Amino acid sequence: MVIAYDTGNGSDTHEPLLRVRDLCVEFPLDGGEVRHAVNDVSFDVPQGSVTCLVGESGSGKSVTAMSTIDLVDEPGRIVGGTITFDGRDVLSLNHKNLERLRGEGISMIFQEPMHSLNPVLRVGKQLGETIQVHSGASRESAWKRSVQWLKRVGLPNPERVMNMYPHELSGGMAQRVMIAIALCCGPKLLIADEPTTALDVTIQAQIIHLLLKLKEEIGLSILFITHDFGVVAEVADYVVVMYEGKVVEHGDVYGIFDHPQHPYTKALLETRPMIGARRHRLPTVRDLVPRFSALSGGNSLAVLDDASAPEDGEWNHGRNDSRESPIALAKPDEPLVEVKHLKKYFVSQEGFFSRTTHTVRGVNDVSFEIFPGEAVGLVGESGSGKTTLGQTILRLQNKTSGEVRFRGRNIFDLDRDSLRDLRPQMQYIFQDPYSSLNPRLPIITAIGEPMLEHGLADRTNVRDRVADVLRLCGMDADALDRYPHEFSGGQRQRIGIARAMGLKPDFVVADEPVASLDVSVQAQIINLFSDLQERRGTTFMFISHDLSVVEHLCSRLMIMYLGVIVEVGSREEIFSNPIHPYTKELLDAIPAANPKGRHALRKSDSEPFAVRRSYAHDIREGQVPELRKVNEHHWVAWS
């Protein structure tokens, strides 16, 4: 398949900067089998354009991108096709010329900047070394140019950043450093591999606008890899949709959004949660495309199917205790969880006398209630205190002061045995399921051991109990004896949910449960939570930075900034009448649903938000603004 784009003004006759034709990449597997990771892929990146490679994990996007600089990880190998960059055949270049190409011609930024930066070298050393290797500049000249680039990518106090180590940078700062390293040698093409996936929605907006600003300033072309069509709507000129190593659709961004032709493209567009388009249930890829289709040469989409969740009766095994449901025990007007003036401070001390040098107010005088059967969203950026608050109200962290009551009992007054008895009723789902699962334990043990410990199963029926809860969470019983590394990200997240729900809790804190997941898997997990709430009446607190996700899951939202709740309201109030400027910034930062509504490029958009937040000063100084009533369903903090 040969893809040529009309770039307008007659420029379609011009040679594209990057031309990929009939690319094939294989990975040998055990037993002599071969996996065709990229199969007959062709596309162009026109001069000065942003071309997006879109698809789910495993579609071949990253392997295709790495092939353009002949850097496929072993044992993978390019077995066919041609790659032409700026008139040169990339695959025929010798090692020396390839090294020059990587940096001076084509450069790359990655999804996880912390994994790309050397943890034992300061930022200035890594940036300066790149300039010296590719340009032959002196150490002094490279240092000056490094400072200029850090300033250019919007980092305040660049001289200070030059002397910092990667672990001292926030996620947004680290990605800005990576952009500076990638562009400091003046490449013509930048490959951006999921550069915003792991970032907050506000930081994502900053990085997107920074890349677009630099593109205009230095005449850059960008090959942007993503699974998020919201990002595509903001940045793309052209779109290439991949599935299982093949291109299934391509075209200009407006045509793809307004008139998608392939059922897989239509499915990816339909599965996105979008502000203002809330549905009781999000469609998934398997809902919208046939189980068996000709999506990629007759390949099946069965790998995307979920095991059907059981009906209520299939998982209605009784507890070994006589505890009733939360709805029966708590009246609708009695809160299940009460948080009163909760504070959690982190104190830095140094010296022989442990003198306090710095205090971080992770949670600062927070109060709220959560009622039985509610789904409450806690929204804010990284560093706002969401996870600290979620873990403290479950007593996974100690408090500094304040109260947390569960069914009227202050959990910080409970002794060890009483707290242990309470644990099954309050559960936590972690953001990174892989890190929270023991890699040495099979799934039957990871989920079954807590059931045995708390008397919810015995040795004779634990396997059946675990199989039931896995089916409830959309997985087959054949997962029981497998290990965490054998599952995809979405499957591991389901296992994490199953482990929490296996104890039949009444209150669950779900910490960024869909962050970094593909949009189709994200829709499946969102639907799963909706099903669990309907079937079990479980009370949830969802922690997220993405307002479009919590709109589909939650009836009430709390907005948190720097350890303080700055706005509380019903879903309808927050989205139709946001008052606090921080809430407005979170809403404004959500990517457009269609490229016709993409945000205009403003000078301030690439600046760190902290620079523009005048209201942040008092909160940083420890002053907590009072929540004032707007109406029965809406409260806002304003000093």
SULJOCOR-V956230 format. One record per pair of residues at least 4 apart in sequence whose C-alpha atoms are under 7 Angstrom apart, sorted by sequence separation. I is the first residue (numbers start at 1). J is the second residue. D is the distance in whole Angstrom. If there is no record, write none. Layout:
<<I & J & D> <I & J & D>>
//
This chain:
<<7 & 11 & 6> <8 & 12 & 7> <28 & 32 & 7> <29 & 33 & 5> <45 & 49 & 7> <55 & 59 & 6> <60 & 64 & 6> <61 & 65 & 6> <62 & 66 & 6> <63 & 67 & 6> <64 & 68 & 7> <66 & 70 & 6> <67 & 71 & 6> <72 & 76 & 6> <84 & 88 & 5> <85 & 89 & 7> <89 & 93 & 7> <93 & 97 & 6> <94 & 98 & 6> <95 & 99 & 6> <96 & 100 & 7> <97 & 101 & 6> <98 & 102 & 6> <100 & 104 & 6> <101 & 105 & 5> <102 & 106 & 5> <103 & 107 & 5> <112 & 116 & 7> <113 & 117 & 6> <121 & 125 & 6> <122 & 126 & 7> <123 & 127 & 6> <124 & 128 & 6> <125 & 129 & 6> <126 & 130 & 6> <127 & 131 & 7> <128 & 132 & 6> <129 & 133 & 6> <130 & 134 & 6> <131 & 135 & 6> <132 & 136 & 5> <137 & 141 & 6> <138 & 142 & 6> <139 & 143 & 6> <140 & 144 & 6> <141 & 145 & 6> <142 & 146 & 6> <143 & 147 & 6> <144 & 148 & 6> <145 & 149 & 6> <146 & 150 & 6> <147 & 151 & 6> <148 & 152 & 6> <149 & 153 & 6> <150 & 154 & 7> <151 & 155 & 5> <157 & 161 & 7> <158 & 162 & 6> <160 & 164 & 7> <164 & 168 & 6> <169 & 173 & 6> <170 & 174 & 6> <171 & 175 & 6> <172 & 176 & 6> <173 & 177 & 6> <174 & 178 & 6> <175 & 179 & 6> <176 & 180 & 6> <177 & 181 & 6> <178 & 182 & 6> <179 & 183 & 6> <180 & 184 & 6> <183 & 187 & 6> <199 & 203 & 6> <200 & 204 & 6> <201 & 205 & 6> <202 & 206 & 6> <203 & 207 & 6> <204 & 208 & 6> <205 & 209 & 6> <206 & 210 & 6> <207 & 211 & 6> <208 & 212 & 6> <209 & 213 & 6> <210 & 214 & 6> <211 & 215 & 6> <212 & 216 & 6> <213 & 217 & 6> <214 & 218 & 6> <215 & 219 & 5> <216 & 220 & 7> <228 & 232 & 7> <229 & 233 & 6> <230 & 234 & 7> <231 & 235 & 6> <232 & 236 & 5> <242 & 246 & 5> <243 & 247 & 7> <251 & 255 & 6> <252 & 256 & 6> <253 & 257 & 6> <254 & 258 & 6> <255 & 259 & 5> <256 & 260 & 5> <262 & 266 & 6> <263 & 267 & 6> <264 & 268 & 6> <265 & 269 & 6> <266 & 270 & 6> <267 & 271 & 6> <274 & 278 & 7> <283 & 287 & 6> <284 & 288 & 7> <285 & 289 & 6> <286 & 290 & 7> <294 & 298 & 4> <295 & 299 & 7> <310 & 314 & 6> <312 & 316 & 6> <324 & 328 & 6> <325 & 329 & 6> <326 & 330 & 6> <327 & 331 & 7> <330 & 334 & 6> <350 & 354 & 5> <351 & 355 & 6> <370 & 374 & 7> <380 & 384 & 6> <385 & 389 & 6> <386 & 390 & 6> <387 & 391 & 6> <388 & 392 & 6> <389 & 393 & 6> <390 & 394 & 7> <391 & 395 & 6> <392 & 396 & 6> <405 & 409 & 5> <406 & 410 & 7> <414 & 418 & 6> <415 & 419 & 6> <416 & 420 & 6> <417 & 421 & 6> <418 & 422 & 6> <419 & 423 & 6> <422 & 426 & 7> <423 & 427 & 7> <432 & 436 & 7> <433 & 437 & 6> <441 & 445 & 6> <442 & 446 & 6> <443 & 447 & 6> <444 & 448 & 5> <445 & 449 & 5> <448 & 452 & 6> <449 & 453 & 6> <450 & 454 & 6> <451 & 455 & 6> <452 & 456 & 6> <457 & 461 & 6> <458 & 462 & 6> <461 & 465 & 6> <462 & 466 & 6> <463 & 467 & 6> <464 & 468 & 6> <465 & 469 & 6> <466 & 470 & 6> <467 & 471 & 6> <468 & 472 & 6> <469 & 473 & 6> <470 & 474 & 6> <471 & 475 & 5> <482 & 486 & 7> <487 & 491 & 6> <488 & 492 & 6> <489 & 493 & 6> <490 & 494 & 6> <491 & 495 & 6> <492 & 496 & 6> <493 & 497 & 6> <494 & 498 & 6> <495 & 499 & 6> <496 & 500 & 7> <497 & 501 & 6> <498 & 502 & 6> <501 & 505 & 6> <517 & 521 & 6> <518 & 522 & 6> <519 & 523 & 6> <520 & 524 & 7> <521 & 525 & 6> <522 & 526 & 6> <523 & 527 & 6> <524 & 528 & 6> <525 & 529 & 6> <526 & 530 & 6> <527 & 531 & 6> <528 & 532 & 6> <529 & 533 & 6> <530 & 534 & 6> <531 & 535 & 6> <532 & 536 & 6> <533 & 537 & 5> <546 & 550 & 7> <547 & 551 & 6> <548 & 552 & 7> <549 & 553 & 7> <550 & 554 & 5> <560 & 564 & 5> <561 & 565 & 6> <569 & 573 & 6> <570 & 574 & 6> <571 & 575 & 6> <572 & 576 & 6> <573 & 577 & 5> <574 & 578 & 5> <580 & 584 & 7> <581 & 585 & 6> <582 & 586 & 6> <583 & 587 & 6> <584 & 588 & 6> <585 & 589 & 6> <586 & 590 & 7> <594 & 598 & 7> <609 & 613 & 6> <616 & 620 & 6> <617 & 621 & 6> <618 & 622 & 7> <619 & 623 & 5> <630 & 634 & 5> <7 & 12 & 5> <28 & 33 & 6> <29 & 34 & 5> <66 & 71 & 5> <67 & 72 & 6> <72 & 77 & 7> <84 & 89 & 5> <85 & 90 & 7> <93 & 98 & 6> <101 & 106 & 6> <102 & 107 & 6> <121 & 126 & 7> <132 & 137 & 5> <137 & 142 & 6> <150 & 155 & 6> <151 & 156 & 7> <169 & 174 & 6> <199 & 204 & 6> <215 & 220 & 4> <242 & 247 & 4> <243 & 248 & 7> <251 & 256 & 6> <255 & 260 & 7> <260 & 265 & 6> <286 & 291 & 7> <293 & 298 & 6> <294 & 299 & 6> <324 & 329 & 7> <349 & 354 & 5> <350 & 355 & 6> <391 & 396 & 5> <392 & 397 & 5> <405 & 410 & 4> <406 & 411 & 7> <414 & 419 & 6> <441 & 446 & 6> <451 & 456 & 5> <452 & 457 & 5> <457 & 462 & 5> <470 & 475 & 5> <471 & 476 & 6> <487 & 492 & 6> <517 & 522 & 6> <533 & 538 & 5> <560 & 565 & 4> <561 & 566 & 7> <569 & 574 & 6> <573 & 578 & 7> <578 & 583 & 6> <592 & 597 & 6> <618 & 623 & 5> <619 & 624 & 6> <629 & 634 & 6> <630 & 635 & 5> <6 & 12 & 5> <28 & 34 & 4> <29 & 35 & 7> <45 & 51 & 6> <55 & 61 & 7> <66 & 72 & 5> <83 & 89 & 6> <84 & 90 & 6> <131 & 137 & 7> <132 & 138 & 7> <215 & 221 & 7> <241 & 247 & 6> <242 & 248 & 6> <260 & 266 & 6> <293 & 299 & 7> <330 & 336 & 7> <349 & 355 & 5> <350 & 356 & 7> <380 & 386 & 7> <391 & 397 & 6> <392 & 398 & 6> <404 & 410 & 6> <405 & 411 & 6> <430 & 436 & 7> <451 & 457 & 5> <452 & 458 & 6> <470 & 476 & 7> <532 & 538 & 7> <559 & 565 & 6> <560 & 566 & 6> <578 & 584 & 6> <592 & 598 & 5> <629 & 635 & 5> <5 & 12 & 6> <27 & 34 & 6> <28 & 35 & 6> <83 & 90 & 6> <151 & 158 & 6> <240 & 247 & 7> <241 & 248 & 6> <293 & 300 & 6> <349 & 356 & 4> <350 & 357 & 7> <392 & 399 & 6> <403 & 410 & 6> <404 & 411 & 6> <470 & 477 & 7> <558 & 565 & 7> <559 & 566 & 6> <628 & 635 & 5> <629 & 636 & 7> <26 & 34 & 6> <27 & 35 & 5> <53 & 61 & 6> <83 & 91 & 7> <150 & 158 & 6> <166 & 174 & 7> <196 & 204 & 5> <241 & 249 & 5> <292 & 300 & 5> <348 & 356 & 6> <349 & 357 & 6> <378 & 386 & 7> <484 & 492 & 7> <514 & 522 & 6> <559 & 567 & 5> <627 & 635 & 6> <628 & 636 & 5> <26 & 35 & 6> <27 & 36 & 7> <63 & 72 & 6> <240 & 249 & 6> <241 & 250 & 6> <291 & 300 & 7> <292 & 301 & 6> <347 & 356 & 7> <348 & 357 & 6> <558 & 567 & 6> <559 & 568 & 6> <627 & 636 & 5> <628 & 637 & 6> <26 & 36 & 5> <27 & 37 & 7> <132 & 142 & 6> <240 & 250 & 4> <291 & 301 & 6> <348 & 358 & 5> <467 & 477 & 5> <558 & 568 & 5> <627 & 637 & 4> <25 & 36 & 6> <26 & 37 & 6> <131 & 142 & 6> <147 & 158 & 6> <239 & 250 & 6> <240 & 251 & 7> <271 & 282 & 6> <291 & 302 & 6> <347 & 358 & 6> <348 & 359 & 6> <393 & 404 & 6> <514 & 525 & 7> <557 & 568 & 6> <558 & 569 & 7> <626 & 637 & 5> <627 & 638 & 7> <25 & 37 & 6> <26 & 38 & 7> <147 & 159 & 6> <239 & 251 & 6> <271 & 283 & 5> <347 & 359 & 5> <557 & 569 & 6> <625 & 637 & 5> <626 & 638 & 6> <25 & 38 & 5> <238 & 251 & 6> <239 & 252 & 6> <249 & 262 & 6> <270 & 283 & 7> <271 & 284 & 6> <346 & 359 & 6> <347 & 360 & 6> <556 & 569 & 6> <557 & 570 & 6> <567 & 580 & 7> <625 & 638 & 6> <626 & 639 & 7> <24 & 38 & 5> <25 & 39 & 7> <128 & 142 & 5> <238 & 252 & 4> <239 & 253 & 6> <248 & 262 & 7> <271 & 285 & 7> <345 & 359 & 7> <346 & 360 & 5> <448 & 462 & 6> <556 & 570 & 4> <557 & 571 & 6> <625 & 639 & 5> <23 & 38 & 7> <24 & 39 & 5> <68 & 83 & 6> <128 & 143 & 6> <237 & 252 & 6> <238 & 253 & 5> <345 & 360 & 6> <346 & 361 & 6> <555 & 570 & 6> <556 & 571 & 5> <23 & 39 & 6> <24 & 40 & 5> <237 & 253 & 5> <345 & 361 & 5> <346 & 362 & 7> <555 & 571 & 5> <23 & 40 & 5> <24 & 41 & 7> <236 & 253 & 6> <268 & 285 & 7> <344 & 361 & 6> <345 & 362 & 5> <22 & 40 & 4> <23 & 41 & 5> <128 & 146 & 6> <267 & 285 & 5> <286 & 304 & 7> <344 & 362 & 6> <345 & 363 & 7> <448 & 466 & 6> <2 & 21 & 7> <22 & 41 & 5> <23 & 42 & 6> <127 & 146 & 6> <286 & 305 & 6> <344 & 363 & 5> <444 & 463 & 7> <447 & 466 & 6> <21 & 41 & 6> <22 & 42 & 5> <343 & 363 & 5> <344 & 364 & 7> <551 & 571 & 7> <21 & 42 & 4> <69 & 90 & 7> <70 & 91 & 7> <267 & 288 & 6> <342 & 363 & 7> <343 & 364 & 5> <473 & 494 & 6> <20 & 42 & 5> <21 & 43 & 7> <38 & 60 & 6> <124 & 146 & 7> <267 & 289 & 7> <342 & 364 & 7> <343 & 365 & 5> <363 & 385 & 6> <444 & 466 & 7> <20 & 43 & 5> <37 & 60 & 6> <153 & 176 & 6> <342 & 365 & 5> <343 & 366 & 7> <362 & 385 & 5> <530 & 553 & 7> <19 & 43 & 6> <20 & 44 & 6> <241 & 265 & 7> <341 & 365 & 4> <342 & 366 & 5> <559 & 583 & 7> <19 & 44 & 5> <264 & 289 & 7> <341 & 366 & 5> <342 & 367 & 7> <363 & 388 & 7> <473 & 498 & 6> <18 & 44 & 6> <19 & 45 & 7> <38 & 64 & 7> <263 & 289 & 6> <340 & 366 & 7> <341 & 367 & 5> <362 & 388 & 7> <363 & 389 & 6> <18 & 45 & 5> <150 & 177 & 7> <153 & 180 & 6> <340 & 367 & 4> <490 & 517 & 7> <16 & 44 & 6> <17 & 45 & 6> <18 & 46 & 7> <171 & 199 & 7> <339 & 367 & 5> <340 & 368 & 7> <470 & 498 & 6> <489 & 517 & 7> <16 & 45 & 6> <17 & 46 & 5> <339 & 368 & 5> <469 & 498 & 6> <16 & 46 & 4> <17 & 47 & 5> <104 & 134 & 7> <150 & 180 & 6> <338 & 368 & 6> <339 & 369 & 6> <16 & 47 & 6> <149 & 180 & 6> <172 & 203 & 6> <189 & 220 & 6> <190 & 221 & 6> <191 & 222 & 6> <192 & 223 & 6> <193 & 224 & 6> <194 & 225 & 5> <338 & 369 & 5> <490 & 521 & 6> <507 & 538 & 6> <508 & 539 & 6> <509 & 540 & 6> <510 & 541 & 6> <511 & 542 & 6> <512 & 543 & 5> <188 & 220 & 5> <189 & 221 & 5> <190 & 222 & 5> <191 & 223 & 5> <192 & 224 & 5> <193 & 225 & 5> <194 & 226 & 5> <337 & 369 & 6> <338 & 370 & 7> <394 & 426 & 7> <506 & 538 & 5> <507 & 539 & 5> <508 & 540 & 5> <509 & 541 & 5> <510 & 542 & 5> <511 & 543 & 5> <512 & 544 & 5> <69 & 102 & 7> <188 & 221 & 6> <189 & 222 & 6> <190 & 223 & 6> <191 & 224 & 6> <192 & 225 & 6> <193 & 226 & 7> <337 & 370 & 5> <469 & 502 & 6> <506 & 539 & 6> <507 & 540 & 6> <508 & 541 & 6> <509 & 542 & 6> <510 & 543 & 6> <511 & 544 & 7> <335 & 369 & 6> <336 & 370 & 6> <337 & 371 & 7> <149 & 184 & 7> <335 & 370 & 6> <336 & 371 & 5> <335 & 371 & 4> <336 & 372 & 6> <443 & 479 & 7> <444 & 480 & 5> <334 & 371 & 7> <335 & 372 & 7> <443 & 480 & 5> <444 & 481 & 6> <123 & 161 & 7> <124 & 162 & 4> <442 & 480 & 7> <443 & 481 & 6> <3 & 42 & 6> <123 & 162 & 5> <124 & 163 & 6> <332 & 371 & 7> <442 & 481 & 5> <443 & 482 & 6> <2 & 42 & 5> <3 & 43 & 5> <4 & 44 & 6> <122 & 162 & 7> <123 & 163 & 6> <229 & 269 & 7> <332 & 372 & 7> <442 & 482 & 5> <443 & 483 & 6> <1 & 42 & 6> <2 & 43 & 6> <3 & 44 & 6> <122 & 163 & 6> <123 & 164 & 6> <442 & 483 & 5> <122 & 164 & 5> <123 & 165 & 6> <330 & 372 & 7> <441 & 483 & 6> <122 & 165 & 5> <123 & 166 & 7> <121 & 165 & 6> <439 & 483 & 7> <327 & 372 & 6> <439 & 484 & 6> <119 & 165 & 7> <326 & 372 & 6> <439 & 485 & 7> <28 & 75 & 7> <119 & 166 & 6> <248 & 295 & 7> <437 & 484 & 7> <27 & 75 & 6> <28 & 76 & 7> <119 & 167 & 7> <248 & 296 & 7> <27 & 76 & 4> <117 & 166 & 7> <26 & 76 & 6> <27 & 77 & 7> <246 & 296 & 6> <434 & 484 & 7> <25 & 76 & 7> <26 & 77 & 6> <130 & 181 & 7> <134 & 185 & 7> <451 & 502 & 7> <25 & 77 & 6> <26 & 78 & 7> <114 & 166 & 7> <244 & 296 & 7> <447 & 499 & 5> <451 & 503 & 6> <25 & 78 & 4> <26 & 79 & 7> <131 & 184 & 7> <243 & 296 & 7> <24 & 78 & 6> <25 & 79 & 6> <127 & 181 & 5> <131 & 185 & 6> <24 & 79 & 6> <344 & 399 & 5> <345 & 400 & 6> <447 & 502 & 7> <473 & 528 & 7> <24 & 80 & 5> <343 & 399 & 6> <344 & 400 & 5> <580 & 636 & 7> <23 & 80 & 6> <24 & 81 & 6> <153 & 210 & 7> <343 & 400 & 5> <344 & 401 & 7> <562 & 619 & 7> <22 & 80 & 7> <23 & 81 & 4> <343 & 401 & 5> <434 & 492 & 7> <22 & 81 & 4> <23 & 82 & 6> <342 & 401 & 6> <343 & 402 & 6> <433 & 492 & 6> <21 & 81 & 6> <22 & 82 & 7> <114 & 174 & 7> <342 & 402 & 4> <433 & 493 & 5> <564 & 624 & 7> <21 & 82 & 5> <113 & 174 & 6> <341 & 402 & 5> <342 & 403 & 6> <573 & 634 & 6> <20 & 82 & 6> <21 & 83 & 6> <113 & 175 & 6> <340 & 402 & 6> <341 & 403 & 7> <20 & 83 & 5> <340 & 403 & 5> <433 & 496 & 6> <570 & 633 & 6> <19 & 83 & 6> <20 & 84 & 6> <339 & 403 & 6> <340 & 404 & 6> <569 & 633 & 5> <570 & 634 & 7> <19 & 84 & 5> <113 & 178 & 6> <339 & 404 & 5> <569 & 634 & 4> <18 & 84 & 6> <19 & 85 & 6> <338 & 404 & 6> <339 & 405 & 6> <568 & 634 & 6> <569 & 635 & 6> <18 & 85 & 5> <338 & 405 & 5> <429 & 496 & 6> <568 & 635 & 5> <17 & 85 & 6> <18 & 86 & 6> <337 & 405 & 6> <338 & 406 & 7> <429 & 497 & 6> <567 & 635 & 6> <568 & 636 & 6> <17 & 86 & 5> <109 & 178 & 6> <337 & 406 & 5> <567 & 636 & 4> <109 & 179 & 6> <336 & 406 & 6> <337 & 407 & 6> <566 & 636 & 6> <567 & 637 & 6> <336 & 407 & 5> <429 & 500 & 7> <566 & 637 & 5> <428 & 500 & 7> <109 & 182 & 7> <427 & 500 & 6> <108 & 182 & 6> <107 & 182 & 5> <427 & 505 & 6> <103 & 182 & 7> <424 & 503 & 5> <426 & 505 & 6> <107 & 187 & 6> <425 & 505 & 4> <426 & 506 & 6> <427 & 507 & 6> <428 & 508 & 6> <429 & 509 & 6> <430 & 510 & 7> <431 & 511 & 5> <104 & 185 & 5> <106 & 187 & 5> <424 & 505 & 6> <425 & 506 & 5> <426 & 507 & 5> <427 & 508 & 5> <428 & 509 & 5> <429 & 510 & 5> <430 & 511 & 5> <431 & 512 & 5> <103 & 185 & 6> <104 & 186 & 6> <105 & 187 & 4> <106 & 188 & 6> <107 & 189 & 6> <108 & 190 & 6> <109 & 191 & 6> <110 & 192 & 6> <111 & 193 & 6> <425 & 507 & 6> <426 & 508 & 6> <427 & 509 & 6> <428 & 510 & 6> <429 & 511 & 6> <431 & 513 & 5> <104 & 187 & 5> <105 & 188 & 5> <106 & 189 & 5> <107 & 190 & 5> <108 & 191 & 5> <109 & 192 & 5> <110 & 193 & 5> <111 & 194 & 5> <430 & 513 & 7> <103 & 187 & 6> <105 & 189 & 6> <106 & 190 & 6> <107 & 191 & 6> <108 & 192 & 6> <109 & 193 & 6> <110 & 194 & 6> <111 & 195 & 5> <110 & 195 & 6> <111 & 196 & 7> <109 & 195 & 7> <111 & 197 & 7> <390 & 509 & 6> <387 & 511 & 7> <62 & 193 & 7> <320 & 455 & 6> <320 & 456 & 6> <319 & 456 & 6> <315 & 468 & 6> <314 & 468 & 7> <315 & 469 & 7> <386 & 543 & 6> <310 & 471 & 6> <309 & 471 & 5> <310 & 472 & 5> <308 & 471 & 7> <309 & 472 & 4> <378 & 541 & 7> <61 & 225 & 7> <307 & 471 & 7> <309 & 473 & 6> <373 & 537 & 5> <375 & 539 & 6> <376 & 540 & 6> <377 & 541 & 6> <378 & 542 & 6> <379 & 543 & 6> <380 & 544 & 7> <381 & 545 & 5> <309 & 474 & 5> <373 & 538 & 6> <374 & 539 & 5> <375 & 540 & 5> <376 & 541 & 5> <377 & 542 & 5> <378 & 543 & 5> <379 & 544 & 5> <380 & 545 & 5> <308 & 474 & 6> <373 & 539 & 5> <374 & 540 & 6> <375 & 541 & 6> <376 & 542 & 6> <377 & 543 & 6> <378 & 544 & 6> <379 & 545 & 5> <307 & 474 & 5> <372 & 539 & 6> <306 & 474 & 5> <307 & 475 & 5> <306 & 475 & 6> <307 & 476 & 6> <48 & 219 & 6> <50 & 221 & 6> <51 & 222 & 6> <52 & 223 & 6> <53 & 224 & 6> <54 & 225 & 6> <55 & 226 & 7> <56 & 227 & 6> <48 & 220 & 6> <49 & 221 & 5> <50 & 222 & 5> <51 & 223 & 5> <52 & 224 & 5> <53 & 225 & 5> <54 & 226 & 5> <55 & 227 & 5> <48 & 221 & 4> <49 & 222 & 6> <50 & 223 & 6> <51 & 224 & 6> <52 & 225 & 6> <53 & 226 & 6> <54 & 227 & 5> <377 & 550 & 6> <47 & 221 & 6> <50 & 224 & 7> <384 & 560 & 6> <377 & 554 & 6> <384 & 561 & 5> <385 & 562 & 6> <375 & 553 & 7> <376 & 554 & 5> <384 & 562 & 4> <385 & 563 & 5> <375 & 554 & 5> <376 & 555 & 6> <377 & 556 & 6> <378 & 557 & 6> <379 & 558 & 6> <380 & 559 & 6> <383 & 562 & 7> <384 & 563 & 5> <52 & 232 & 7> <326 & 506 & 6> <375 & 555 & 6> <376 & 556 & 5> <377 & 557 & 5> <378 & 558 & 5> <379 & 559 & 5> <380 & 560 & 5> <200 & 381 & 6> <375 & 556 & 7> <376 & 557 & 6> <377 & 558 & 6> <378 & 559 & 6> <379 & 560 & 6> <380 & 561 & 6> <200 & 382 & 7> <378 & 560 & 7> <59 & 242 & 6> <52 & 236 & 6> <59 & 243 & 5> <60 & 244 & 6> <50 & 235 & 7> <51 & 236 & 6> <59 & 244 & 4> <60 & 245 & 5> <50 & 236 & 5> <51 & 237 & 6> <52 & 238 & 6> <53 & 239 & 6> <54 & 240 & 6> <55 & 241 & 6> <58 & 244 & 7> <59 & 245 & 5> <50 & 237 & 5> <51 & 238 & 5> <52 & 239 & 5> <53 & 240 & 5> <54 & 241 & 5> <55 & 242 & 5> <49 & 237 & 6> <50 & 238 & 7> <51 & 239 & 6> <52 & 240 & 6> <53 & 241 & 6> <54 & 242 & 6> <55 & 243 & 6> <366 & 564 & 6> <364 & 563 & 5> <366 & 565 & 7> <362 & 562 & 7> <363 & 563 & 4> <364 & 564 & 6> <362 & 563 & 5> <363 & 564 & 6> <361 & 563 & 6> <41 & 246 & 6> <39 & 245 & 5> <40 & 246 & 7> <41 & 247 & 6> <38 & 245 & 4> <39 & 246 & 5> <37 & 245 & 5> <38 & 246 & 6> <36 & 245 & 7> <312 & 535 & 7> <285 & 520 & 6> <284 & 520 & 6> <284 & 523 & 6> <283 & 523 & 7> <284 & 524 & 6> <282 & 523 & 6> <282 & 527 & 6> <281 & 527 & 6> <272 & 519 & 6> <271 & 519 & 7> <271 & 520 & 6> <268 & 520 & 7> <271 & 523 & 6> <275 & 548 & 5> <278 & 551 & 7> <279 & 552 & 7> <274 & 548 & 6> <278 & 552 & 6> <273 & 548 & 6> <273 & 549 & 6> <227 & 518 & 6> <228 & 519 & 7> <227 & 519 & 7> <198 & 516 & 6> <197 & 516 & 6> <274 & 593 & 7> <257 & 594 & 7> <254 & 595 & 7> <201 & 545 & 6> <200 & 545 & 6> <201 & 546 & 6> <234 & 591 & 6> <234 & 592 & 6> <233 & 592 & 6> <231 & 591 & 6> <233 & 593 & 7> <230 & 591 & 5> <233 & 594 & 5> <234 & 595 & 6> <230 & 592 & 6> <233 & 595 & 4> <230 & 593 & 6> <234 & 598 & 5> <233 & 598 & 7> <234 & 599 & 7> <202 & 586 & 6> <205 & 589 & 6> <202 & 589 & 5> <201 & 589 & 6> <201 & 590 & 6> <209 & 601 & 7> <209 & 605 & 6> <210 & 606 & 5> <209 & 606 & 5> <206 & 605 & 6> <207 & 606 & 7> <206 & 606 & 5> <206 & 607 & 7> <154 & 606 & 7> <154 & 607 & 6> <57 & 518 & 7> <56 & 518 & 6>>
//
